[in-house]
């Protein structure tokens, strides 16, 4: 397995700051806008964005967590059952501008599932998509992100790993992982 660093911790900070500024440019004070992080990995991005936006704007930003498990088109096709995560949305999204947030946009199927899951909480005025990494040329569905941290050309045999600062890891990094053949 080969790991190639595609976004360093310092670059990721700048990327999140830039994405926050782009959101402010379009959503101003967020009075009619909400952020929904897709469970599980999009939640980390959404929470980091929320903190950055609150620091810049100086007011709370409504942010929730959206579980898409039972809306996935591969839900019943897997050998092992998927474990659902909690949806935590303590506000109505009716007539709100919703920003769906995920770490990596690959085939677009997670976003399609998120659109289905989100409707249970109201009919938004507008829906946008923000991703840290857009894996170009890999879409199964006609879905495109409104806000992109970085676009990456990758093969279907590769994967993108977003590592967040934890007790085990001292830095945030984004890696492109290539499986190597065993000799």
SULUR-V912614 format. One line per field, one symbol per residue. ss: DSSP state (2 for helix, 1 for strand, 0 for the rest). A space follows every 50 residues. Layout:
BEGIN
ss = ???
END
This chain:
BEGIN
ss = 01111110222222222222222222200000111111002222222222 22222220000011110022200000000000000001000000001111 11111000222222222222200001111111111100000000001111 111000011111100000000011111100000
END
